[in-house]
Amino acid sequence: MAIAADPERAFFLPRPEEPLPEGYARIYFGAEFCPWLLPTPEAAERACRAAHSDGRTFTLVTPVLIEPVLPRLRSLLVAAARWLQAGDELLISDWGALEPARSLIPDIPIILGRALSGQKRGPRILDLELTAEQRAYFRQSRWHGRESAALLAELGIHRVELDNLLQGLAPLPPGLRASLHHPYAMVTSGRHCPFREEPGGADCPAPCGEVFTLSCDETAIPLLQGGNTQFLRHDSLPADLAALGIDRLVCHPRLPR
């Protein structure tokens, strides 16, 4: 399948009550990395209906999971079956969400979040002395292998989400499409949050703390800590997105969670 020269533009809506910006055909809403920020059915429905009423398609985003949030995930998916429409999507960031998604909203396409991409991240890669073969390796994700792409095709998954790596990106195998998130690229994430006293539990007692910057002498590029995840900012996009298999750009107005 040929990739359009002009990528679809999508906007990651931070909160359901915020206004929808102009110039974006698709709205993403939810959480990618923080299980405690899995959206409530009510919040997700508000964001979805706002997108539909404005003529946009909608992507419901679910995060990396922990055991206590699984009942909430099922409740969200049961509710989503009532208001997701043709053209909408479900983004999963954890393989544990695949089976409940297939059983509860079987007609909605599933896409794989960047937490599952296995990309080689981190600013210190730029300082490594690499051969051409090694540089190619650091530009790939786990979906760049033909065997992985074939497995996704068997699962009926045709889109993956990618980070905009500092070292560049390799072209995806034919038939697999990608969304590129910008300007914040995930570097690392964990199940522990510096703003939580206890690592477990399904509820978060307080809003996330402020974003803070991590810097060291080993690289001039700082890391940005937001909740349980670290990011870097990369504003330059690849020159030829279509050649890489990228047909969608997902803009984050603030640091993702």
Buried (B, 14 or more C-beta within 10 A) or exposed (E): EEBEEEBBBBBBBBEBEEEBEEEBBBBBBBBBBBBBBBBEBEBBBBBBEBBBEEEBBBBBBBBBBBEEBBEBBBBBBEBBEEBBEEBBBBBBBBEBBBEBBBEBBEEBBBBBBBBBBEBBBBBEBBEEEEEEEEBEEBBBBEBBEEEBBEEBEEEEBBBBBBBBBBBEBBBBBEEBBBBBBBBBBBBEBEEEBEBBEEEEBBEBEEEBEEEEEEEEEEBEBBBBBBBBBBBBBBEEEBEEBBEBBBBBBBBBEEBBB
